[in-house]
Amino acid sequence: MCALRPSVPTRSGVCLLMADIEPLKPSNTGWLIADVVADTFAFGWARTETDPALLRLLSDPLWQPYVVFPGDYAAPHRVVHGVQRPGTSDGEAGKRPLFILLDATWAEARKMFRKSPYLDHLPVLSLQPDQVSQYRLRRSRRNDHFCTSEVAALCLNLAGEHRAEQVLEAYLDVFTHHYLQARNQLPVAWDDPAHQRLRELAAMPSPAN
């Protein structure tokens, strides 16, 4: 996979709050985001202490942070369904969107959302996807639960970063193929449609800002 790592210039950033042993799970997809989006930050989550670097990031005037979480779990005045883009009349339009993703199981993510007071003043970006998750590496009882990489792609779409969105989706498809082939002790199909699509997207020139 290392030779396939794509990188796409983005205005958006991603902040991963990672629960417990989540970074050690081989099926974790947060590292895919870090490969594609240069401004990806990752912090371990703990209920009793907070990394000072995380607090500095959240207060950095360069960024407009959004906690990405279902709006049903937040006060209505915090919930938003879109992000600020350059050229709008909003006073915060000059800031770059920073998507805060709770990288955890659903049960862990709910606890993290409730017990992270430093997030309480931030807007909650409630996604409303019109597709179901294609993630196949862990089982979920609900098809409206998305893996971390899929959530990041949905956020990039909202921010108008469509090439980065498509590259991240293709990268996840390739990672899934490699993972499943290895688990079943089968060779990688380097010329399958997933690899071809990733190569084509990675070779495309970046759009002018």
BELJOTA-V430382 format. One record per residue. SS is DSSP state (@ for helix, = for strand, . for the rest). BURIAL is # if it has 24 or more other ideal C-beta (glycine too) atoms within 12 Angstrom, else .. Layout:
SS_BURIAL / SS_BURIAL
//
This chain:
._# / @_. / @_. / @_# / ._. / ._# / ._. / ._# / ._. / ._# / ._# / ._# / =_# / =_# / =_# / =_# / =_# / =_# / =_# / ._. / ._. / @_# / @_. / @_. / ._. / ._. / ._# / ._# / ._# / @_# / @_# / @_# / @_# / @_# / @_# / @_# / ._# / ._. / ._# / =_# / =_# / =_# / =_# / =_# / =_# / ._. / ._. / ._. / ._. / ._. / ._. / @_. / @_. / @_# / @_. / @_. / @_# / @_# / @_. / ._. / ._. / ._. / =_# / =_# / =_# / =_# / =_# / =_# / ._# / ._# / @_. / @_. / @_. / ._# / ._. / @_. / @_. / @_. / =_. / =_# / ._. / ._. / ._# / ._# / ._. / ._. / ._. / ._. / ._. / ._. / ._. / ._. / ._. / ._. / ._# / =_# / =_# / =_# / =_# / =_# / =_# / =_# / =_# / ._# / ._# / @_# / @_. / @_. / @_# / @_. / @_. / @_# / @_# / @_. / ._. / ._# / @_. / @_# / @_# / ._. / ._. / ._# / =_# / =_# / =_# / ._# / ._# / ._. / ._. / ._. / ._. / ._. / ._# / ._. / ._# / ._. / ._# / ._. / ._. / ._. / ._. / ._. / ._. / ._. / ._# / ._# / ._# / @_# / @_# / @_# / @_# / @_# / @_# / @_# / @_# / @_# / @_# / @_# / ._# / ._. / ._# / @_. / @_# / @_# / @_# / @_# / @_# / @_# / @_# / @_# / @_# / @_# / @_# / @_# / @_# / @_# / @_# / @_# / @_# / @_. / @_. / @_. / @_. / ._. / ._. / ._. / ._. / ._. / ._. / ._. / ._. / ._. / @_. / @_# / @_# / @_. / @_# / @_# / @_. / @_. / @_# / @_# / @_. / ._. / ._. / ._. / ._. / ._. / ._.
//
